[in-house]
Structures are given as C-alpha cells and as structure tokens.
Amino acid sequence: MAMFVVTVCAACVSYLVWRLMTRKTTEPPFFPGWWPILGHAPALIGDSCKLWNGVNDLAKQSYDIGGVVSIGIGPRTAYVISDPDDSFTVANSCFEKDDFYDIAKPWLGEGLVTGKYSIWKNHRKLLNPAFSQILLDTFMGVFNSQSRKLVKDMEKEAGKGLFDHWTYTRHNALETICLTALGVDFTDSNLNSEYVEAAELIFYTMVERFTKFWWHSPYTFAWSNVKKKQDACLKILHNMSNTVLQKRKSELSSSVCAEESEIPRKKYKPFLDLLLELSIEKGVLNDGEVREHVDTIIVGGHDTSASVLMFTMILLGSHPEAQEKAFAEVLEVLGDEDRDVEKADLSKLVYLEAVLKESMRVFTIVPVLARKLDKDVKLKNYTLSAGRTCFLFVFGLHKHPMWGPDVDEFRPERWLEPGQLPDNPNAFAAFSVGRRQCIGKAYALMSMKTTLAHVMRHYKIKADHTKVRLKLDVMLKPDAGHCISIERR
C-alpha cells in the first residue's frame, strides 16, 4: 500500500513538473482552484445547476484578467474566453468544432452544428438556398397559423394562476419546424410529445458525461448507466427523423406519380425537399447525411426558439412597462383587427425585436461554444497553444462590463437608443460567433416576432424572473421558478 501511495505521489509530481515545463509564458493564467491531475473538474462535478453557477463565476472573474483564462478539465488544459474581440479572433481563426461535440454525434452526426469543418463548409453552401429570404417569406402563413394555435392552446390557462408555458412553446415550435422546414404535418401525433421528452433527457446525459471526465472516453462511457439512457433517447429521436424523412419521401413520390395529385401543393419549398433533391436527383448527399441534417434542423429549429419565447414571456411578465410598450406597438402596426402578421409588418415591429434581442442577451440560450485550436492563436494579451480546447463564453460576452452598469437589467430600450449599445459589434452573439453562425437566424427572428405579436395581442402576462433557477443542459434552461400567469386582454 505504501509503495502504491509513493508511486501515485511520484506520478503527480512528475505530471506537475511536465506541465510547468511545457507551459508557455505567453499563455493566459490558470483560473484559481486548480488541482493536480483533476484540474478544475471537482468544481464541475454535480448537477447542471451547479455547472451553470460555476461557469458564471468563472466568467465574472475572468473580466478582471483580460477576459481569457486557462482551466484544467481532468488532465487536459483548455482556455475560456469572455472577451468579444478575442472570441471573434478564435472563431474566425479555428473553424473546427472541439472533440467535446463528439458527445452529440451519436444523435446529430456530421450535421451543421457538430460536423467537421470540411463537411460543414461544403454542406453549408449546398443548404444556404433553403434559408434564402425569398423562401422564408413564404413561411408567413404557417407562422401565423401556428401562432394562433399557441394562443388558442394557452387559452385554458387564462385566469387560472401559474402554469408552465414552456410546455406550450416547445410543442408549438416543434410543430412549426415540421410544417415549414420539413414540410410534414405531425400536429396530431404523439411522436411530438415523445420527441420533446427524449430531447430534454439526452441533453441531460450529455452534460452528465461532460462533467465526469472519466466518461469522456467512449470505452469507459460504454459501461455507464448514462449510456443506456442515451441509447433509449436516440431510439426515439432517430425514429422521429426517420419517420419525417419517409413520410415526405412518400408524399413527393405520390405527387410525382399521380396525374393529378390529391396532395395540395405547398406554396413554399421545405428544407427537406432540397435535401431530398440533393440526394435523389443530384447524388450529392447520401441517406445518412440527409438524416443528420434533418436531426439537426429539428432540434436546432425548435428548441432554441421555444426557449427564447419562454424566457421572453417571463421577462415581459416581470416588466409591465416593457410589456405595455410591446402591446402598444403591436396595436399600432396591426390595428384593432385580429389580422395576420404580414411580411411588411415585421420590419415595423421594432420594439418587439428589441425585446427579443434583449431577452437573448439576458438569457443566452446557447451559452458556450467550443473550438479545437489547430494552430497557435495570437490574442490581444496572450497566445493560445495549438492542440487545445477553447471555450467561447457567449453568455460572458452578453454580460461583459462594456454593456454598462445596467448589464444585468432587462432593458429593451438599449437597442433603440444611439450610443447605448457597446461599440464592439462582437459583444452580441446570440446566433454564434464568426463565420460558423446559425443558418436559421432569419427564420428564427421571423417566427418568434410573429408568435410574440399574436401572444401580446391576446394576453397580459405576469411573472417574476427573480425566482427563475437556471441550469446548463448544453443549452440554458430553467430548472424551477419559470412559470407565468396570463389574463385575456
């Protein structure tokens, strides 16, 4: 036993000496609390609420030392950046997603979110036409009908006290992405409910694996109970994408074979139709790649938008003055009639867009990005070494001191007043940083503005954002205290 202890101590000392000898003096300083071998892992072990509190503390302390720090995740050294300029430098110097994204690849494969840069670069060019403004404008009919459905579904909650509105926004956003981007109607299917629950659970399993560095290896992870949970979720999630794919293939085949198809022609070309065209007619994408993009667009197209709307309603319910300004603008633009939101109306809903942007700043839905450094990167004050992981704290950019003394306050007016926003354009990165930005940015804003306009027109919201308890399950999510109440206007 004594020999074992001596051996372990010798190994730790040797490791420490090696770390000191190989570490460059130009690298950023280590965040306090580093342990030999374990790094900062002990501070990360725990539930996803503890993880969120931990990364927040890290971001706040990093501001005082230039917005860049080194951390240890087990034996690995990584960097954390919460400085806008340095984040942009890394994002546009190293385009490869870090190996941590491999945790999501059993689900999303080489889709746009998790894919290797060489694949992303090629596929992004192929898929850009599916998100052109001309095509997005044709989705307005679906955005309006789905917004009206959300208003109707929530009607039973009016005047009855607190309720979990996130349940409503998630199911509605999933239906919307299926109808628009995928061209498939699953509004009456139990598949939606199963998918939402499975997606929520698989995000939890990803975070649980990340916080326990001994499960980072696929060989050790294969023996864990978390792997069993993940496999069960994948069965449901892939069943959803496969069902969507086969149903749309069948519809397209029927419409081509029949002399006069009974299936009504859509007024728009869904994202999935472009994928199938690239696969069947041009042979550019194989069946596996098509499904990976379908999986990515389903989760990316519904979960983020649903969460933004959920947090926005909480913030408006907590700030009556902002809510009444939003309501007044909706009435001014749309009038007293209960008409649809038209394409031309979107650009006039200026305050509503400010509300959404401020909500995405206060509650950053995708708080952390990770890049693999394939080269040394020179920052303003430090040089990052190739071969390491770099975490870009997007939420840290949104809470950077350059936003002013009211950085923690929800104040949509800052987006409308000249000189109230930071001079640095990289301080806001709700749709990611640099060239690998979200392909669905315009889609998301159009959909959310339309939905919020309909909700504002029908309901007065009450909430208390100070009671919200947050967690980091890959994306930022509420753990408790997020319920709202509504009254009919």
C-alpha positions in Angstrom: 0.0 0.0 0.0 2.8 2.4 0.9 4.5 1.6 -2.4 1.3 2.4 -4.2 0.9 5.8 -2.5 4.6 6.7 -3.2 4.0 5.8 -6.9 0.9 7.9 -7.2 2.7 10.9 -5.5 5.7 10.5 -7.8 3.4 10.4 -10.8 1.6 13.6 -9.6 4.9 15.4 -9.1 6.2 14.3 -12.5 3.0 15.5 -14.1 3.2 18.9 -12.4 6.8 19.3 -13.5 5.9 18.3 -17.0 3.0 20.8 -17.1 5.3 23.6 -15.8 8.0 22.8 -18.4 5.7 22.6 -21.4 3.5 25.6 -20.5 4.4 28.8 -22.4 4.8 32.1 -20.6 2.5 33.8 -23.2 -0.5 31.6 -22.2 -3.3 33.0 -20.1 -3.1 32.4 -16.3 -4.8 29.5 -14.7 -8.1 30.1 -13.0 -7.8 29.7 -9.2 -8.7 26.3 -7.7 -6.7 24.1 -10.0 -5.9 20.5 -8.6 -3.1 18.2 -9.8 -4.4 15.6 -12.3 -8.1 16.7 -11.7 -7.7 20.3 -12.8 -10.9 22.2 -12.1 -13.1 19.1 -12.5 -14.1 19.0 -8.8 -15.8 22.3 -9.3 -17.8 21.0 -12.2 -18.9 17.7 -10.7 -22.6 18.0 -9.7 -25.9 18.7 -11.3 -26.4 21.1 -14.2 -27.4 23.9 -11.9 -24.0 23.8 -10.2 -22.4 23.7 -13.6 -24.2 26.9 -14.6 -23.3 28.6 -11.3 -19.7 27.5 -11.8 -19.2 28.9 -15.3 -20.9 32.1 -14.3 -18.3 32.6 -11.5 -15.6 31.8 -14.0 -16.8 34.4 -16.5 -17.1 37.1 -13.9 -13.6 36.6 -12.5 -12.1 36.4 -16.0 -13.1 40.0 -16.8 -10.5 41.3 -14.3 -7.7 39.5 -16.0 -8.4 40.3 -19.6 -11.3 38.0 -20.4 -9.1 35.0 -21.0 -8.1 32.2 -18.6 -6.7 28.7 -18.6 -8.6 25.8 -16.9 -8.0 22.2 -16.3 -10.6 19.5 -17.2 -9.1 16.4 -15.7 -5.6 16.3 -17.1 -6.5 18.4 -20.1 -5.7 22.1 -20.4 -8.3 24.3 -22.0 -9.0 28.0 -22.5 -12.0 30.1 -21.6 -12.7 33.4 -23.4 -15.3 36.0 -22.4 -13.7 38.9 -24.3 -15.6 39.9 -27.5 -12.6 40.6 -29.7 -10.6 37.6 -28.6 -13.7 35.4 -29.1 -14.1 36.7 -32.7 -10.4 36.1 -33.3 -10.6 32.4 -32.3 -13.9 31.8 -34.0 -12.6 33.1 -37.3 -9.1 31.5 -37.0 -10.1 28.0 -36.0 -13.3 26.6 -37.6 -13.1 23.1 -36.3 -15.6 22.2 -33.5 -13.9 20.7 -30.5 -13.9 16.9 -29.7 -16.5 17.6 -27.0 -19.0 17.9 -29.8 -18.4 14.2 -30.4 -20.7 13.6 -27.4 -23.6 14.8 -29.6 -22.5 12.9 -32.8 -24.4 9.7 -32.0 -27.5 11.9 -32.4 -26.6 14.6 -34.9 -23.7 13.1 -36.8 -21.9 15.5 -39.1 -24.8 18.0 -39.3 -24.1 21.7 -39.4 -23.8 22.1 -35.6 -21.4 19.2 -34.9 -19.8 18.5 -38.3 -16.1 18.7 -39.2 -15.2 22.0 -40.8 -14.5 20.4 -44.2 -18.0 18.9 -44.3 -19.7 22.0 -42.8 -18.0 24.2 -45.5 -19.3 22.1 -48.3 -22.8 21.4 -46.9 -23.4 25.0 -45.8 -23.1 26.2 -49.4 -25.5 23.5 -50.5 -28.1 24.3 -47.9 -28.0 28.1 -48.0 -30.7 28.3 -50.7 -33.2 26.6 -48.3 -32.9 29.6 -46.0 -33.0 32.4 -48.6 -35.2 35.3 -47.7 -37.5 34.7 -50.7 -38.3 31.2 -49.4 -38.6 32.3 -45.8 -41.2 34.9 -46.7 -43.4 32.0 -47.9 -43.5 30.6 -44.4 -45.5 33.6 -43.0 -48.8 31.7 -43.4 -47.6 28.8 -41.3 -46.0 31.2 -38.7 -49.4 32.9 -38.3 -51.5 29.8 -38.1 -49.1 28.2 -35.6 -49.1 31.4 -33.5 -52.9 31.4 -33.4 -52.7 27.7 -32.4 -50.4 28.6 -29.5 -52.8 31.4 -28.4 -55.7 29.0 -28.5 -53.9 26.2 -26.7 -52.9 28.6 -23.9 -56.5 29.9 -23.5 -57.4 27.3 -21.0 -54.7 28.7 -18.6 -56.1 32.2 -18.7 -57.1 33.5 -15.2 -56.1 30.2 -13.5 -52.8 31.2 -12.0 -49.3 30.0 -12.7 -48.6 27.4 -15.3 -45.6 26.0 -17.3 -45.8 27.9 -20.6 -42.5 26.2 -21.8 -44.6 23.1 -22.5 -46.7 25.0 -24.9 -43.9 26.8 -26.7 -41.8 23.6 -27.2 -44.6 21.6 -28.7 -45.7 24.5 -30.9 -42.2 25.2 -32.1 -41.7 21.6 -33.0 -44.9 21.5 -35.0 -43.8 24.7 -36.7 -40.4 23.4 -37.8 -42.0 20.2 -39.1 -44.5 22.2 -41.1 -42.1 24.7 -42.6 -38.6 23.4 -42.9 -39.6 19.7 -43.2 -43.0 20.1 -45.0 -44.6 17.4 -42.8 -47.6 17.7 -40.5 -47.3 16.0 -37.2 -49.6 18.3 -35.2 -51.8 15.4 -34.2 -49.1 12.8 -33.5 -47.9 11.5 -30.1 -44.5 11.4 -31.7 -44.1 15.1 -30.8 -44.5 14.5 -27.1 -42.1 11.6 -27.1 -39.5 13.6 -29.0 -39.7 16.6 -26.7 -39.2 14.4 -23.6 -36.3 12.4 -25.3 -34.5 15.6 -26.4 -34.7 17.0 -22.9 -33.2 13.8 -21.4 -30.4 13.4 -23.9 -29.2 17.0 -23.2 -29.0 16.0 -19.6 -27.0 12.9 -20.4 -24.5 15.0 -22.4 -23.9 17.3 -19.6 -23.6 14.4 -17.1 -20.9 12.9 -19.3 -19.1 16.2 -19.8 -18.9 16.9 -16.0 -17.4 13.4 -15.3 -14.2 13.5 -17.3 -13.6 9.7 -16.8 -16.6 9.2 -19.1 -15.1 11.3 -21.9 -13.5 8.2 -23.4 -16.1 6.1 -25.4 -14.6 3.0 -23.9 -15.4 3.9 -20.3 -18.7 5.6 -21.2 -19.9 2.4 -22.8 -20.1 0.8 -19.3 -22.1 3.6 -17.7 -25.8 3.8 -17.0 -25.9 7.1 -18.7 -25.0 5.4 -22.0 -28.1 3.2 -21.6 -30.3 6.3 -21.1 -28.7 7.9 -24.1 -29.4 4.9 -26.3 -33.0 4.9 -25.3 -33.3 8.5 -26.2 -31.6 8.0 -29.5 -34.1 5.4 -30.5 -36.9 7.9 -30.1 -35.1 10.8 -31.7 -34.0 8.9 -34.7 -37.4 7.4 -35.1 -38.8 10.9 -35.4 -36.3 12.0 -38.1 -36.7 8.7 -40.0 -40.5 9.0 -39.8 -40.3 12.6 -41.1 -38.0 11.5 -43.9 -40.1 8.6 -45.1 -43.3 10.5 -44.9 -42.0 13.3 -47.0 -40.5 10.9 -49.5 -43.8 9.1 -49.8 -45.7 12.4 -50.4 -43.2 13.6 -53.0 -43.4 10.2 -54.8 -47.2 10.2 -54.7 -47.4 13.7 -56.1 -45.0 12.8 -59.0 -46.6 9.5 -59.9 -50.2 10.7 -59.8 -51.6 12.5 -62.8 -53.3 14.9 -60.5 -52.1 14.6 -57.0 -54.7 14.8 -54.3 -52.0 16.2 -52.0 -52.3 20.0 -52.2 -49.1 21.7 -53.5 -47.3 23.8 -50.9 -46.7 27.4 -51.5 -43.1 27.0 -50.4 -40.2 24.6 -50.8 -39.3 23.0 -47.4 -35.7 22.5 -46.3 -36.2 18.7 -46.5 -37.3 18.9 -50.2 -33.9 20.5 -51.0 -32.1 17.7 -49.1 -34.0 15.0 -51.0 -33.3 16.8 -54.3 -29.6 16.9 -53.5 -29.8 13.2 -52.5 -32.0 11.7 -55.1 -31.6 13.8 -58.2 -28.0 15.1 -57.8 -26.5 12.3 -55.7 -24.6 14.9 -53.5 -25.9 13.7 -50.1 -26.3 10.1 -49.0 -29.2 8.9 -46.9 -27.2 9.1 -43.7 -26.2 12.7 -44.3 -29.8 13.7 -45.1 -31.0 12.2 -41.8 -28.2 14.0 -39.9 -29.3 17.3 -41.3 -32.9 16.5 -40.5 -32.0 15.7 -36.9 -30.0 18.9 -36.7 -32.8 21.1 -38.1 -35.4 19.6 -35.9 -33.6 20.2 -32.6 -32.0 23.5 -33.7 -35.1 24.9 -35.2 -37.5 24.2 -32.4 -35.7 24.0 -29.0 -33.9 27.4 -29.2 -36.9 29.4 -30.4 -39.1 27.8 -27.9 -36.7 28.7 -25.1 -36.3 32.3 -26.3 -40.1 32.7 -26.3 -40.4 31.1 -22.9 -37.8 33.4 -21.3 -39.1 36.5 -23.2 -42.6 35.9 -21.7 -41.1 35.7 -18.2 -39.2 38.9 -18.7 -42.2 40.8 -20.2 -44.3 39.5 -17.3 -41.8 40.8 -14.9 -41.5 44.2 -16.5 -45.1 45.6 -17.1 -43.8 48.8 -18.7 -41.9 47.0 -21.4 -44.9 44.7 -21.9 -47.3 47.6 -22.4 -44.8 49.2 -24.9 -44.7 46.0 -26.9 -48.5 45.7 -26.8 -48.9 49.3 -27.9 -46.6 48.8 -30.9 -48.4 45.6 -31.9 -51.7 47.6 -31.9 -50.2 50.4 -33.8 -48.8 48.2 -36.5 -51.5 45.6 -36.8 -54.5 47.7 -35.8 -57.6 46.5 -33.7 -58.5 43.8 -36.1 -57.3 40.3 -35.4 -55.4 40.0 -38.7 -52.3 38.0 -39.6 -48.9 39.5 -39.3 -47.6 40.2 -42.8 -44.1 40.3 -44.2 -44.2 44.1 -44.3 -45.2 44.3 -40.6 -42.1 42.6 -39.3 -39.8 45.5 -40.1 -42.2 47.8 -38.3 -42.2 45.8 -35.1 -39.0 47.5 -33.9 -39.6 47.4 -30.2 -40.7 43.8 -30.3 -37.4 42.9 -32.0 -35.6 44.8 -29.3 -37.4 42.8 -26.7 -36.3 39.5 -28.3 -32.7 40.6 -28.6 -32.6 41.8 -25.0 -34.1 38.5 -23.9 -31.4 36.6 -25.8 -28.8 38.8 -24.2 -30.1 38.3 -20.6 -30.8 34.6 -21.1 -28.3 33.3 -23.7 -29.8 30.1 -25.0 -26.5 28.6 -26.3 -24.2 29.9 -23.6 -21.0 28.1 -24.5 -19.2 27.2 -27.8 -16.1 25.1 -28.1 -13.4 25.2 -30.8 -10.4 23.0 -31.4 -7.2 25.0 -31.8 -5.4 23.7 -34.9 -2.8 26.4 -34.7 -1.4 28.9 -32.2 -3.7 31.9 -32.0 -2.4 35.4 -31.0 -4.9 37.3 -28.9 -4.7 40.9 -27.6 -2.7 39.9 -24.4 -2.0 36.2 -24.8 -1.2 33.4 -27.3 -3.2 30.2 -27.2 -1.4 27.0 -28.0 -2.4 24.7 -30.8 -3.9 21.3 -29.9 -6.0 22.6 -27.0 -9.7 23.3 -26.5 -11.1 26.8 -26.4 -14.4 27.5 -24.8 -16.1 30.7 -26.0 -18.4 32.0 -23.3 -21.2 33.7 -25.3 -23.1 34.5 -22.2 -19.9 36.2 -20.9 -19.9 38.4 -24.0 -23.5 39.4 -23.2 -22.7 40.2 -19.6 -19.4 42.0 -20.3 -18.8 45.2 -18.4 -18.8 47.1 -21.7 -22.6 46.8 -21.7 -22.6 49.3 -18.9 -23.6 49.4 -15.2 -27.1 48.1 -16.1 -25.7 45.0 -17.8 -27.8 42.6 -15.6 -31.1 44.5 -16.2 -33.7 43.8 -18.9 -33.9 47.0 -20.8 -35.1 46.7 -24.5 -34.6 50.4 -24.9 -30.9 50.0 -25.1 -31.3 48.5 -28.6 -33.2 51.7 -29.8 -31.1 54.5 -28.2 -28.0 55.6 -30.1 -24.9 55.1 -28.0 -26.5 52.7 -25.6 -25.1 49.6 -27.2 -21.4 48.6 -26.9 -19.2 50.0 -29.7 -17.9 46.4 -30.2 -20.2 44.5 -32.6 -18.9 41.2 -31.2 -20.5 41.9 -27.8 -23.8 40.3 -29.1 -23.5 36.8 -30.4 -26.9 35.1 -29.8 -26.6 33.3 -33.1 -23.0 32.3 -32.6 -19.6 33.9 -33.3 -17.8 34.4 -36.6 -18.4 32.6 -39.8 -20.0 29.4 -38.4 -23.1 31.3 -37.4 -26.5 29.8 -37.3 -28.1 29.2 -40.7 -31.5 29.7 -39.3 -31.1 33.2 -37.8 -33.6 35.0 -40.1 -36.1 32.1 -39.8 -35.9 32.2 -36.0 -36.5 36.0 -35.8 -39.4 35.9 -38.2 -41.1 33.1 -36.4 -40.5 34.5 -32.9 -41.7 38.0 -33.8 -44.8 36.7 -35.4 -45.6 34.4 -32.4 -44.9 37.1 -29.8 -47.1 39.6 -31.7 -50.1 37.3 -31.5 -49.5 36.4 -27.8 -49.1 40.1 -26.9 -52.3 41.0 -28.7 -54.4 38.4 -26.7 -52.8 38.1 -23.2 -51.4 40.1 -20.4 -48.6 38.2 -18.7 -47.5 38.2 -15.1 -44.2 36.6 -13.9 -41.2 37.0 -11.6 -37.9 36.5 -13.3 -36.0 36.7 -9.9 -37.4 33.3 -9.0 -36.0 31.5 -12.0 -33.4 28.9 -11.2 -31.2 28.1 -14.2 -29.3 25.1 -15.4 -26.8 24.3 -18.2 -28.0 21.3 -20.2 -25.9 22.1 -23.2 -28.4 24.9 -23.7 -29.6 27.3 -21.0 -32.8 26.1 -19.4 -35.0 26.7 -16.4 -34.8 24.3 -13.5 -37.6 26.0 -11.5 -39.4 29.2 -10.9 -40.2 29.9 -14.6 -44.0 29.7 -14.6 -46.2 32.6 -15.7 -49.9 33.5 -15.4 -52.0 35.1 -18.1 -55.1 37.1 -18.4 -57.2 37.8 -21.5 -56.8 41.4 -22.9 
